Amino acid sequence: MCRNIRTLHNFEPPATTAEVEAAALQYVRKISGSAKPSQANQEAFDRAVAEIAHVTQHLLDDLVTTAPPKDREVEAAKARARAQERYAR
């Protein structure tokens, strides 16, 4: 999976529209192999991002869990610690 796509489920506060759209954009970039599509493909690219963001939001709204919500700050601190360890080598 693309490293830039983050888990969005079960956070408090819930994922924002911007986070969902960013994940959709990263997904479309990854599968299309293009960070910036040509003018000929821009409409299809933008439509795919919008549709994937829409479906992703529905998925997040419909998922249920019994686990307590994760704290964004705690998870970010864990990620920073992992990155520091990874790049300290």
C-alpha positions in Angstrom: 0.0 0.0 0.0 1.1 3.5 -0.6 2.8 4.9 2.5 1.0 8.2 2.2 -2.4 6.7 2.6 -3.2 6.7 6.3 -5.7 4.7 8.3 -8.8 6.9 8.7 -11.1 4.6 10.6 -11.8 4.8 14.4 -10.2 8.1 15.2 -11.5 10.8 17.5 -12.3 13.2 16.0 -13.4 11.4 12.9 -11.5 11.8 9.6 -12.2 15.1 7.9 -13.3 15.5 4.3 -9.9 16.8 3.5 -8.2 13.7 4.9 -10.6 11.4 2.9 -9.9 13.4 -0.3 -6.1 13.3 0.3 -6.3 9.5 0.7 -8.3 9.2 -2.5 -5.9 11.4 -4.4 -2.9 9.3 -3.2 -4.7 6.1 -4.2 -5.5 7.4 -7.7 -1.9 8.7 -8.1 -0.6 5.3 -7.1 -2.8 3.1 -9.4 -2.5 5.5 -12.4 1.2 5.8 -12.0 0.9 9.6 -12.4 1.2 12.3 -9.8 0.0 14.9 -12.3 -2.1 13.7 -15.2 -1.9 15.1 -18.7 -4.7 17.6 -19.8 -6.2 14.7 -21.8 -6.6 12.6 -18.6 -7.3 15.4 -16.0 -11.1 15.0 -16.1 -11.0 11.2 -15.7 -8.4 11.6 -12.9 -10.5 14.2 -11.0 -13.6 12.2 -11.4 -11.9 9.1 -10.0 -10.6 11.0 -7.0 -14.1 12.4 -6.3 -15.8 9.0 -6.7 -13.2 7.2 -4.5 -13.5 9.9 -1.8 -17.3 9.6 -1.9 -17.2 5.8 -1.5 -14.5 6.0 1.1 -16.6 8.4 3.2 -19.6 6.0 3.0 -17.3 3.1 4.1 -16.0 5.1 7.1 -19.6 6.1 8.0 -20.8 2.5 7.9 -17.9 0.7 9.7 -18.5 -0.3 13.3 -16.1 -1.3 15.9 -16.0 -2.2 19.6 -12.5 -0.8 20.0 -12.1 2.5 21.7 -11.3 5.4 19.2 -7.6 6.1 18.7 -6.1 9.4 19.6 -4.6 11.3 16.7 -1.8 12.8 18.7 -0.8 9.5 20.3 -0.7 7.8 16.9 1.3 10.7 15.3 3.8 10.4 18.1 4.2 6.7 17.5 4.7 7.3 13.8 7.3 9.9 14.5 9.1 7.5 16.8 9.1 4.8 14.2 10.4 7.2 11.5 13.1 8.4 13.8 14.3 4.9 14.5 14.0 3.9 10.8 16.1 6.9 9.6 18.6 6.9 12.4 20.3 3.8 10.9 
